[in-house]
Amino acid sequence: MKKLFHCQWSRELQEFIEFRGTYFTSEWPASALRRFDSWAIAHPRLTLSETIDGWLKRIPHAHAITRGNELIAVRQFCLYRRRFDPQGFVPDCITPRIKSRFRATILSLDQIKLLLRTIDELEGPPLRCARLRALFLVLFCTGLRLGEALRLRLVDVDLKRAYFRIGPSKGRIRMVPFGRDLTKEIRVWLNKRRDAGFVLAPQTPLFERENGQPDTLWNAGMRFNTLFRRCGFKPPRGSGRVGLRVHDLRHSSGSRIIPASGGRCGHFPEDRAIWDALMAA
């Protein structure tokens, strides 16, 4: 493997990345540790603990998520070092702690209706707009995460009993129920695919793209961001993590979480009037 690191801990860093390459397919956290290596080269007189602390604090106003991801990367490296040095330093946290400034955007019913109307006005093939509408309604009405929705296959969708089978995730499988009105919307989406000549098998992704490939997080996220910007809920590109996110649909005022004590997990529209108002959009 090409030598990636050049600081005083370069050998250990290289061994750690090679170790991860043996047992894991992901290249994480090589890029973060290369940034750490560059900072350590510029500050050669510091100890490991001082170097880590200074590197994590090098950008005073860095986003909490960014700093947290960097802490996780360097902490994994330090835990690896402890295999050979039981007294080796392992960072526990960043001090002082930085709290995330993010606040979820709660959408009103009128805003949801605007989003649904705008989907039909977006450029692109009709099937793309139909897929985006169906995906939006699934996220809004069930509270699923975007990745969970995109991983759904037809075998995971029970339209007769109105529930999604999610998982296995974190060692468990859960059933997410939904209303009968959403069932009709999903049937409309599937019928449009059949009319376009697509074969729907049990392993077919629920949200398959026009080229027959499963939709991806990046592609779906890009489509939703375009939609949110068109409606004025998100600033222009390059503004950072601001404005409406897809994940905010889980916090929407148009749905409520069913308590876990009820034995079911998911979101339902609060009442029939909400759904009727959406469908009238």
C-alpha positions in Angstrom: 0.0 0.0 0.0 1.2 3.5 -0.8 2.6 5.4 2.2 -0.1 7.9 3.2 1.3 9.4 6.4 4.5 11.2 7.3 4.2 12.5 10.9 5.8 10.9 14.0 3.0 8.4 14.2 3.1 7.6 10.5 3.9 3.9 11.0 1.0 3.3 13.4 -1.4 5.3 11.2 -0.4 3.3 8.2 -0.8 0.0 10.0 -4.2 1.1 11.3 -5.4 1.8 7.7 -4.0 -1.4 6.4 -5.7 -3.3 9.3 -9.1 -1.7 8.4 -8.5 -2.5 4.7 -8.1 -6.1 5.6 -11.4 -6.5 7.5 -13.6 -3.6 6.1 -14.4 -2.5 2.6 -14.9 1.2 3.5 -11.9 3.6 3.1 -13.1 5.5 6.2 -11.3 7.1 8.1 -8.3 7.5 5.9 -9.2 11.0 4.7 -9.7 12.3 8.2 -6.5 10.8 9.4 -4.6 12.3 6.5 -5.8 15.7 7.7 -4.7 14.9 11.2 -1.3 13.8 9.7 -0.8 17.1 8.0 -1.6 19.0 11.2 0.7 16.8 13.2 3.6 17.5 10.7 3.1 21.2 11.2 3.2 20.8 15.0 6.0 18.2 15.6 6.8 19.1 19.2 3.4 18.3 20.7 2.5 15.0 22.4 -0.3 12.8 20.9 -2.9 14.1 23.3 -1.9 17.7 22.6 -1.9 17.1 18.9 -5.3 15.6 18.9 -6.7 18.3 21.1 -5.3 21.0 18.9 -6.4 19.4 15.7 -10.0 19.0 16.8 -10.0 22.7 17.9 -8.2 24.1 14.9 -11.4 25.5 13.4 -13.2 27.4 16.2 -16.6 27.6 14.5 -16.6 24.1 12.9 -20.0 22.4 12.8 -20.6 20.0 15.7 -21.2 17.1 13.3 -17.8 17.8 11.6 -15.9 17.8 14.8 -17.7 14.7 16.1 -16.8 12.8 12.9 -13.2 13.8 13.3 -13.2 12.8 16.9 -14.6 9.3 16.0 -11.9 8.8 13.4 -8.9 9.7 15.6 -10.4 7.8 18.6 -10.6 4.6 16.5 -6.9 5.0 15.7 -6.1 5.5 19.4 -8.1 2.4 20.3 -6.1 0.5 17.8 -2.8 1.7 19.4 -4.0 0.4 22.8 -3.6 -3.1 21.4 0.1 -2.6 21.7 0.3 0.1 24.3 -2.3 -0.5 27.1 -1.5 3.0 28.6 -1.9 4.8 25.3 -4.0 7.9 25.1 -7.6 7.7 24.0 -9.7 10.9 23.7 -13.1 10.8 25.3 -14.7 14.0 24.2 -14.0 17.5 22.8 -13.8 20.2 25.4 -15.5 22.6 25.6 -18.4 20.7 24.0 -20.0 22.4 21.0 -23.8 22.0 20.6 -25.3 21.7 17.2 -27.1 24.9 16.1 -29.5 22.9 13.9 -33.2 23.2 14.4 -35.7 21.0 12.5 -38.0 22.8 10.1 -41.7 22.0 11.0 -43.8 22.2 7.9 -47.4 23.5 7.9 -50.2 21.9 6.0 -50.1 24.7 3.4 -46.3 24.2 2.9 -46.9 20.4 2.4 -49.6 21.2 -0.2 -47.2 23.6 -2.0 -44.5 20.9 -2.1 -47.0 18.5 -3.7 -48.1 21.0 -6.3 -44.5 21.9 -7.2 -43.5 18.2 -7.7 -45.9 18.1 -10.7 -44.2 21.2 -12.1 -40.6 19.9 -12.0 -38.8 19.2 -15.2 -38.1 15.6 -16.2 -39.8 12.4 -17.3 -43.3 11.8 -15.9 -42.2 8.7 -14.0 -39.5 10.7 -12.2 -42.1 13.2 -10.9 -44.5 10.3 -10.0 -41.7 8.5 -8.1 -40.8 11.7 -6.2 -44.4 12.3 -5.3 -44.8 8.7 -4.0 -41.6 8.8 -2.1 -42.5 12.2 -0.6 -45.9 10.9 0.6 -44.3 7.7 2.1 -41.8 9.8 4.0 -44.4 12.3 5.2 -47.0 9.7 6.2 -44.8 7.0 7.8 -41.9 8.9 9.3 -39.4 6.6 7.5 -35.9 7.7 7.0 -34.9 8.3 3.4 -32.5 5.4 3.3 -35.1 3.1 4.8 -37.6 4.0 2.1 -35.2 3.6 -0.7 -34.2 0.1 0.5 -37.8 -1.1 0.3 -38.5 -3.9 -2.1 -41.9 -5.0 -3.2 -41.7 -8.0 -1.0 -41.4 -5.6 2.0 -44.7 -3.8 1.0 -47.9 -5.3 2.2 -50.7 -3.2 0.6 -53.5 -5.5 1.8 -52.6 -5.1 5.5 -51.0 -1.7 5.0 -47.5 -1.9 6.4 -43.9 -1.8 5.4 -41.3 -4.3 6.6 -38.1 -2.4 7.6 -34.8 -4.1 8.3 -33.1 -6.0 9.5 -31.5 -2.9 11.0 -29.5 -2.9 14.2 -30.3 -6.6 14.7 -34.1 -6.2 14.4 -37.0 -5.9 12.0 -39.9 -3.6 12.5 -43.3 -3.2 10.8 -44.4 0.4 10.0 -48.1 0.7 9.4 -49.7 3.4 7.1 -53.2 4.6 6.2 -55.3 3.2 3.4 -55.1 6.4 1.5 -51.3 6.0 1.2 -52.1 2.5 -0.1 -54.0 4.1 -3.0 -51.1 6.4 -3.8 -48.6 3.5 -3.8 -50.9 1.5 -6.1 -51.1 4.5 -8.5 -47.2 4.6 -8.6 -46.9 0.9 -9.2 -49.6 1.0 -12.0 -47.7 3.8 -13.7 -44.6 1.6 -13.7 -46.5 -1.4 -15.2 -48.1 0.8 -17.9 -44.5 2.0 -18.8 -43.5 -1.7 -19.4 -41.6 -2.4 -16.2 -41.7 -5.9 -14.7 -42.5 -5.8 -11.0 -41.0 -8.8 -9.2 -40.8 -9.4 -5.4 -37.2 -8.2 -5.3 -37.9 -5.1 -7.4 -37.1 -1.9 -5.4 -40.3 0.1 -4.6 -38.6 3.3 -5.9 -36.9 2.1 -9.0 -35.5 4.7 -11.4 -36.4 5.1 -15.1 -33.3 3.1 -16.1 -34.3 0.1 -14.0 -31.7 0.8 -11.3 -32.6 1.4 -7.6 -32.8 5.0 -6.6 -29.8 6.2 -4.5 -29.5 8.5 -1.4 -27.5 11.0 -3.4 -30.0 11.1 -6.3 -33.1 11.3 -4.2 -31.5 13.8 -1.9 -30.6 16.0 -4.9 -34.2 15.8 -6.2 -35.6 16.8 -2.9 -33.2 19.7 -2.4 -34.1 21.0 -5.9 -37.8 20.8 -4.8 -37.1 22.5 -1.5 -35.2 25.3 -3.3 -38.0 25.7 -5.9 -40.5 26.3 -3.0 -38.1 28.7 -1.2 -37.6 26.4 1.8 -33.9 26.0 1.2 -31.3 28.7 0.2 -29.2 28.4 -3.0 -26.5 25.7 -3.3 -23.3 26.3 -1.4 -25.0 27.7 1.7 -24.2 24.7 3.9 -26.5 22.6 6.1 -29.3 25.1 6.4 -32.9 25.1 5.4 -35.4 22.3 5.1 -34.0 18.7 5.1 -35.6 15.5 4.0 -35.3 14.2 7.6 -37.5 17.1 8.7 -40.5 15.3 7.3 -40.2 13.0 10.3 -41.0 16.0 12.5 -43.8 17.3 10.3 -47.0 18.7 11.9 -49.0 16.5 9.5 -48.1 13.2 11.3 -47.8 11.9 14.8 -45.6 9.1 16.2 -47.4 6.1 17.6 -46.1 5.3 21.1 -43.9 2.2 21.3 -46.1 0.9 24.1 -48.8 0.4 21.5 -46.7 -2.3 19.9 -46.4 -0.5 16.6 -43.9 2.0 15.2 -44.6 4.7 12.6 -46.4 7.9 11.7 -50.0 8.3 10.8 -51.9 11.4 9.5 -53.6 13.0 12.5 -57.0 12.8 11.0 -58.8 12.3 7.7 -59.2 16.0 7.1 -55.4 16.4 6.8 -55.1 13.8 4.1 -58.2 15.1 2.2 -56.6 18.6 2.3 -53.3 17.2 0.8 -55.0 15.4 -1.9 -56.9 18.5 -2.9 -53.6 20.3 -3.4 
